[in-house]
């Protein structure tokens, strides 16, 4: 009934066009580091912040927050709380 003539043939669709828009691993890591720092500064009280608060702020699980804090490297984690390591 003419429905198929509206479809685009596969030869005209280039599935590779989106690869230029994808972020590199370095860009994704920068984004994660930046988001952890922002979330920490938003919830930080007396040098500490709850991991649950950061998880809620970012909309991720607490396990994800712990992994991102470890990836960052400048945070300590203890009893559901985290804070910046002191520079000595």
N, C-alpha and C positions, 0 to 999 in steps of 0.2 A: 504494500500500500504506500510505498515511497518513504518509509521510515529510515531505511538504511542509507539513503542518499544524503542525509544530514550528518552522518558520521564522517570524521576525518580519518583518512587512511593512515596507517602506522608510519609510512614513509614521510609524511608531513609533520608528524609529532616527534620532536627531538627530546627524548627523556634526559639527555645530558645537560640541558640548559640550566637546571637548578644547581648543578655542582658549583658554579661560580658564586652562588649566594650562601653556600654552607660555611660555617665557621671552622677555623682550624682548631686543633687541640689546644694550642697556646691561647687562642682567643676564649675558648670555653673555660680554661683554667683561670684566666684573668677575671672572667665574669663571676666564677664561683668564689674566688678570693675576695673580690669587691663586695659581693652580696653578703658574705659572712661578716666582713668588717662593718658593713652598714647595719646589719641586723644586730650585731653585738653592741654597737654604739647606741642603737635605739633602745635596747633593754638593759644596758649596763647600769648597775647601782653599786656604789662602793667597790668598784673594780671587779665585780662578779656579774654573771648573767646566767639565768637558767637555760639549759639546753632545750627544755620544753618551750620556753618563750621564743627562742630563736627558730625552732621548728615551726611553731605557729606563725611567726612573722614571715618566714620564707615559704610556707605551705608545703613542707617536706616532712619526712619522718625524723625522729630523734637520731636514728642510726645514720641517716644521711648527714645530719648536722655534725655528728661525731667524726664521720669520715672527712668531711670538708674542713673541720677544725684541725685534724691531723695533717691533712694535705697542706694547709696554710703553714703550720709549723710554729707559729708564734703564740699559741694558746695552750693553756693547761686545762685538763679535764679531770674533775674529781666530784664524786657524789652528786651527779646530775647538774653540776654547775661548771662554768668555765670562766676563764679570765686570761688576760694578756700576761705572758711571761715577762718577768722583770728583766731589764737590760742591765747586765752587770759587767 
